[in-house]
C-alpha cells in the first residue's frame, strides 16, 4: 500500500503505526483490543496536543459537523443523567465515543502510514475468521461469536471485510490486491460463520454503493475481486453447511407465525413484538423519551393487560437503533444518534466527489462510506451501539479514516517539488 509522502525513518510514525495496526487486529480476537486502543490513542494524543489541535483548527470547516454530533450525543446523555437521575455508567460510552476524536488528532499530527491501518484490518479479519471457524467446526458451536456476542462479532467482522475491499484501491501493484482481497473474503466468511443475518442488510446497502462508485475501481482486477467477493457471499446461501439458507427459511417462518397469531418467542417474532412496543412508547414521550430504565415501568402494565407479549421484558433493547434512540431519548436522542451516522456519511460522500482526488483519498473515503453504511444497515435489526465494543469500533474507525483522508488530501494538494 502506497504512501509516498511519509518518511519511514520517523520513530514516532512507527510507534503510532503499530498502535493503529493493533486496533483492528485485536478488536475481535481479544476481550481488550478495542478498549485498549481507545485509551492508548487518547494518551498518545496528549503528547501531540499542539500539532493535534492545530490540525483540528486547520480542518475544522470540514470536520466540524462530525465532531459536533458526537459532542451533542455526549452532552445530551449528561443532561439526561442530571435530570433523570440515570446511572453514571450511561455517560461512559458517549464520552469515550467523543474522545475517539483523539485518534484523528493523532493521525493528522504524526502522519503515520495508511498501510498500518490496512494491514491491521486485513489481519484482524483473517484472525476473526480463524477464531469463529474453530468454534464452529471444531467445537461445534452453532452461533460462534469469539469473545463477543455472535451478532456484534459478525457485524464488526463484516465491517473489517468491507474496509479491506476499499483498501484495494490504495495499492501500488496489481499483485498486492491479493492481500486486501483475502482480508475482504475473511471478514465476510467470519460474519457468515456467526450466522448473523442482520449484517446482510448492511452488505446489500454497501453493494449498492459499490455500483454507484464503480468508477473509482479503475482497475479491472480490482473490480473482479469486488464482484467475486459479493458473489461469494451470495453463494453461501446454496451451501447447506453455512446455515445461511436455514437462517433465511427460519426467518420467513418466524414472520408467518407472528402475523398468524402464533408465538412471538422466535428470533424475528421477538423483534416484531419489540418494534410494536416501541411504537406505543414513542407516542407517549416523543420529545425527550423515557431513558434506559424509565420505559420498562411503562412496559410492565402493558404486558399485564395482555397488550404485549411478556418476551418484551426479557430483552435488553428494541433491536432497532432508531427505535431505541426514540424510546430512550425521544426526537432529541434520535437526532443525536442519526447525526453520528449522517455527519460522517456526508463527510466521506463529499470526499468521494472531489475532482482530481488521489486514489489514496478515494480509498479512505470509500472505506468510511462503507463503514457508516454497514452500521446503518446493522441498526435496522440490531442496536449495535448498545455494545461498548460495537460503538467504540465505529467511533475510532470513523475518526481514523477521517484523519488518513485529510492527510492524503493535504499530500495531494502540495505543489510538486521543482
C-alpha positions in Angstrom: 0.0 0.0 0.0 1.4 3.3 -1.1 2.1 6.4 0.9 4.9 8.3 -0.8 4.6 11.4 1.4 5.6 9.6 4.6 9.2 9.3 5.9 9.7 5.8 7.0 12.6 6.5 9.4 10.5 8.6 11.8 10.2 6.6 15.0 7.0 8.5 16.1 5.3 7.4 13.0 6.5 3.8 13.5 5.1 3.7 17.1 1.8 5.3 16.2 1.6 3.0 13.2 1.9 -0.1 15.5 -0.9 1.3 17.7 -3.1 1.8 14.7 -2.4 -1.7 13.4 -3.2 -3.3 16.7 -6.6 -1.6 17.0 -8.4 -3.6 14.2 -6.1 -6.6 14.5 -7.0 -7.2 18.2 -10.6 -6.0 18.0 -12.2 -9.4 17.6 -9.7 -11.9 19.0 -9.1 -10.3 22.4 -11.5 -9.0 25.1 -9.5 -5.9 25.5 -8.4 -4.8 22.0 -11.0 -2.1 21.3 -10.9 -0.7 24.9 -7.1 -0.7 24.9 -7.0 1.1 21.6 -9.3 3.9 22.8 -7.2 4.6 25.8 -3.8 4.4 24.0 -5.0 6.7 21.3 -6.1 9.2 23.9 -2.9 9.0 26.0 -0.7 9.2 22.9 -2.6 12.2 21.6 -1.7 14.1 24.8 1.9 14.1 23.7 0.9 15.8 20.4 -1.7 18.3 21.7 -0.2 21.4 19.9 0.0 19.9 16.4 -3.2 17.9 17.0 -5.3 20.9 17.9 -3.5 22.8 15.1 -4.8 20.2 12.6 -8.3 20.3 14.1 -8.3 24.1 13.6 -6.9 23.8 10.1 -9.6 21.4 9.0 -12.4 22.5 11.3 -14.7 23.5 8.5 -14.6 20.0 7.0 -14.9 18.0 10.3 -17.0 20.3 12.4 -20.4 18.5 12.0 -18.9 15.1 12.8 -17.3 16.4 16.0 -20.4 18.5 16.9 -22.8 15.5 16.7 -20.5 13.2 18.8 -20.3 16.1 21.3 -24.0 16.6 21.2 -24.6 12.9 21.9 -22.3 13.2 24.9 -23.9 16.4 26.3 -27.4 15.1 25.9 -26.5 12.0 27.8 -25.0 14.1 30.6 -28.2 16.2 30.7 -30.3 13.0 31.0 -28.0 11.8 33.8 -28.6 15.0 35.7 -32.3 15.5 35.0 -33.5 11.9 35.2 -31.0 10.6 37.8 -29.8 7.9 35.3 -26.8 5.8 36.3 -23.4 7.4 35.9 -22.3 4.5 33.7 -24.6 5.7 31.0 -22.3 8.6 30.4 -19.2 6.5 29.8 -19.9 5.2 26.3 -20.9 8.7 24.8 -17.8 10.2 26.5 -15.5 7.6 25.0 -17.0 7.9 21.6 -16.4 11.7 21.7 -12.8 11.2 23.0 -12.2 9.0 19.9 -11.5 12.2 18.1 -8.1 11.9 19.7 -7.4 9.1 17.1 -7.9 11.7 14.3 -5.8 14.3 16.0 -3.0 11.7 16.4 -3.1 10.7 12.7 -3.1 14.3 11.5 -0.3 15.3 13.9 2.1 12.4 13.4 1.1 11.3 9.9 1.7 7.6 10.2 1.4 5.3 7.1 -2.0 4.2 6.0 -0.8 0.7 5.5 -0.7 0.3 9.2 -4.5 0.5 9.2 -4.9 -1.6 6.1 -2.7 -4.4 7.4 -4.5 -4.3 10.8 -7.9 -4.6 9.1 -6.7 -7.5 6.9 -5.0 -9.3 9.8 -8.0 -8.7 12.1 -10.5 -10.1 9.6 -8.3 -13.2 8.9 -7.8 -13.8 12.6 -11.5 -13.4 13.3 -12.3 -16.0 10.6 -9.9 -18.5 12.2 -11.4 -18.0 15.6 -15.1 -18.4 14.7 -14.1 -21.1 12.3 -12.5 -23.1 15.1 -15.6 -22.5 17.3 -18.0 -23.6 14.5 -16.1 -26.6 13.0 -14.0 -28.0 15.9 -16.1 -27.0 19.0 -19.4 -27.5 17.1 -20.9 -24.1 18.3 -24.0 -23.2 16.2 -23.7 -19.5 16.7 -20.0 -18.7 17.5 -19.0 -15.2 18.4 -15.5 -15.4 19.6 -15.3 -13.5 22.8 -18.3 -11.3 22.0 -22.0 -11.7 21.2 -22.3 -13.5 17.9 -24.2 -10.6 16.3 -21.7 -7.9 17.4 -18.8 -10.2 16.3 -20.4 -10.9 12.9 -21.2 -7.2 12.3 -17.7 -6.0 13.1 -16.1 -8.8 11.1 -18.2 -7.8 8.1 -17.1 -4.1 8.5 -13.5 -5.2 8.5 -14.1 -7.1 5.3 -15.7 -4.1 3.6 -12.9 -1.8 4.7 -10.4 -4.3 3.3 -12.3 -4.1 -0.1 -11.7 -0.3 -0.1 -8.0 -0.8 0.7 -7.6 -2.5 -2.7 -7.7 0.9 -4.3 -4.7 2.1 -2.3 -2.2 -0.4 -3.7 0.7 0.3 -6.0 1.0 -3.1 -7.6 -1.9 -5.2 -9.0 -0.3 -8.2 -7.4 -0.8 -6.6 -4.0 -4.5 -6.6 -4.5 -4.3 -10.2 -3.3 -3.9 -9.3 0.4 -6.8 -6.9 0.9 -8.9 -9.4 -1.2 -8.0 -12.1 1.3 -9.0 -9.8 4.1 -12.3 -9.0 2.5 -13.2 -12.6 2.0 -12.1 -13.5 5.5 -14.3 -10.8 7.0 -17.3 -12.0 5.0 -16.6 -15.6 5.9 -16.2 -14.7 9.6 -19.6 -12.9 9.6 -21.2 -15.9 7.8 -19.9 -18.4 10.3 -21.5 -16.5 13.1 -24.9 -17.0 11.5 -25.7 -13.2 11.8 -28.5 -12.2 9.4 -28.6 -8.5 10.3 -25.3 -7.9 8.6 -26.7 -9.0 5.2 -28.8 -5.8 5.1 -25.6 -3.7 5.6 -23.9 -5.8 2.9 -26.8 -5.1 0.4 -26.6 -1.4 1.0 -22.8 -1.4 0.6 -23.3 -3.4 -2.7 -25.4 -0.5 -4.0 -22.6 1.9 -3.0 -20.1 -0.1 -4.9 -22.3 0.1 -8.0 -22.6 3.9 -7.5 -18.9 4.4 -7.1 -17.7 1.8 -9.6 -15.8 4.5 -11.5 -13.3 4.6 -8.5 -12.4 0.9 -9.1 -10.5 1.8 -12.2 -8.6 -1.5 -12.4 -10.3 -4.5 -13.9 -8.8 -6.9 -11.5 -10.0 -4.8 -8.5 -13.5 -4.8 -10.0 -13.3 -8.5 -10.5 -12.3 -9.1 -6.8 -15.2 -6.9 -5.6 -17.6 -8.8 -7.8 -16.2 -12.1 -6.7 -16.5 -11.1 -3.0 -20.2 -10.3 -3.3 -20.8 -13.4 -5.4 -19.1 -15.4 -2.7 -21.5 -14.0 -0.1 -24.5 -14.8 -2.2 -23.2 -18.3 -2.9 -23.2 -19.1 0.8 -27.0 -19.4 0.6 -26.6 -22.5 -1.6 -24.1 -24.3 0.7 -26.1 -26.1 3.4 -23.0 -26.2 5.8 -23.0 -22.4 6.2 -26.5 -22.4 7.6 -27.5 -19.3 5.6 -30.4 -21.0 3.8 -31.7 -22.4 7.0 -31.5 -19.0 8.7 -33.4 -17.4 5.8 -36.1 -20.1 5.9 -36.4 -19.8 9.7 -36.8 -16.0 9.4 -39.6 -16.4 6.9 -41.3 -18.9 9.1 -41.0 -16.6 12.2 -42.7 -13.8 10.3 -45.5 -16.0 9.1 -46.0 -17.4 12.6 -46.1 -14.0 14.2 -48.6 -12.4 11.9 -50.8 -15.5 12.0 -51.2 -15.0 15.8 -48.6 -17.6 16.9 -45.8 -17.3 19.4 -43.7 -14.1 19.4 -40.9 -16.1 21.1 -38.8 -16.5 18.0 -35.8 -14.6 16.7 -37.8 -12.5 14.3 -41.0 -12.6 16.3 -39.3 -11.0 19.3 -38.1 -8.1 17.1 -41.6 -7.5 15.7 -43.1 -7.5 19.2 -40.4 -5.1 20.4 -41.0 -2.8 17.5 -44.7 -2.8 18.3 -43.9 -1.9 21.9 -41.6 0.8 20.8 -44.3 2.4 18.7 -46.6 2.5 21.7 -43.9 4.1 23.9 -42.8 6.7 21.4 -46.4 8.1 21.2 -46.3 9.0 24.9 -42.9 10.6 25.2 -41.9 11.7 21.7 -39.7 14.7 22.5 -37.3 13.6 25.3 -38.0 9.8 25.6 -38.1 7.9 28.8 -34.5 6.9 29.4 -32.9 3.4 29.5 -34.7 2.4 32.7 -37.9 4.5 32.6 -39.5 2.8 29.6 -39.6 -0.6 31.4 -42.0 0.8 34.0 -44.5 1.5 31.2 -44.0 -1.9 29.5 -44.9 -3.9 32.6 -48.6 -2.8 32.8 -49.0 -3.3 29.1 -47.8 -6.8 29.5 -50.1 -7.5 32.4 -53.0 -6.2 30.4 -52.1 -8.6 27.5 -51.4 -5.9 25.0 -47.8 -7.0 24.7 -46.1 -10.4 24.9 -44.1 -10.9 28.2 -41.0 -11.5 26.0 -40.5 -7.8 25.6 -39.5 -7.5 29.3 -36.7 -10.1 28.8 -34.9 -8.1 26.0 -32.2 -5.5 26.9 -33.1 -3.3 23.9 -35.5 -2.9 20.9 -33.3 -4.5 18.2 -33.5 -1.3 16.1 -31.1 1.6 16.5 -33.6 4.3 15.5 -36.4 3.0 17.7 -34.0 2.6 20.6 -32.9 6.2 20.3 -36.5 7.4 20.0 -37.8 5.4 23.0 -34.9 6.3 25.3 -34.1 9.8 24.1 -37.1 11.0 22.1 -36.6 13.2 19.0 -33.5 14.7 20.6 -32.0 11.4 21.2 -32.8 10.2 17.7 -31.1 13.4 16.3 -28.0 12.6 18.3 -27.8 9.0 17.0 -28.7 9.9 13.4 -26.2 12.8 13.4 -23.4 10.4 14.3 -24.4 8.4 11.2 -25.3 11.2 8.8 -22.4 13.6 9.5 -19.6 11.1 8.8 -21.5 9.8 5.8 -21.8 13.3 4.4 -18.1 13.9 5.1 -17.0 10.8 3.2 -19.5 11.3 0.4 -18.2 14.9 -0.2 -14.7 13.4 -0.3 -15.7 10.9 -3.0 -16.9 13.8 -5.2 -13.7 15.8 -5.1 -12.3 16.2 -8.6 -8.7 15.2 -9.2 -8.6 13.3 -5.9 -5.8 10.8 -5.5 -6.5 7.1 -5.2 -5.4 7.3 -1.6 -8.2 9.8 -0.9 -10.7 7.6 -2.7 -9.6 4.5 -0.7 -10.0 6.2 2.7 -13.3 7.9 1.7 -14.8 4.7 0.3 -13.8 2.8 3.5 -15.5 5.4 5.6 -18.7 5.3 3.5 -18.8 1.5 3.7 -18.3 1.6 7.5 -21.1 4.1 8.1 -23.5 2.4 5.6 -22.9 -1.0 7.1 -23.5 0.2 10.6 -26.7 1.9 9.5 -27.7 -1.5 8.0 -26.9 -3.3 11.2 -29.0 -0.9 13.1 -32.2 -1.9 11.2 -32.4 -5.2 13.2 -30.0 -4.7 16.0 -28.7 -2.0 18.4 -25.0 -2.2 17.5 -24.3 0.9 19.6 -25.7 -0.9 22.7 -22.4 -2.7 22.9 -19.5 -0.6 24.1 -17.2 -2.5 21.7 -19.5 -2.0 18.8 -19.9 1.7 19.5 -16.2 2.3 20.1 -15.1 0.4 17.0 -17.3 2.7 14.9 -16.1 5.9 16.5 -12.4 5.0 16.4 -12.6 3.8 12.8 -14.6 6.8 11.6 -12.0 9.3 13.1 -9.0 7.2 11.9 -10.3 7.2 8.4 -11.1 10.9 8.5 -7.6 11.6 9.7 -6.0 9.5 7.0 -8.2 11.0 4.3 -7.3 14.6 5.3 -3.6 13.6 5.3 -3.9 12.2 1.8 -5.8 15.3 0.7 -3.0 17.6 2.1 -0.4 15.5 0.4 -2.2 15.6 -2.9 -2.7 19.4 -2.7 1.0 20.1 -2.0 2.8 21.6 -5.0 5.2 19.1 -6.7 8.9 19.7 -5.8 10.8 21.6 -8.5 
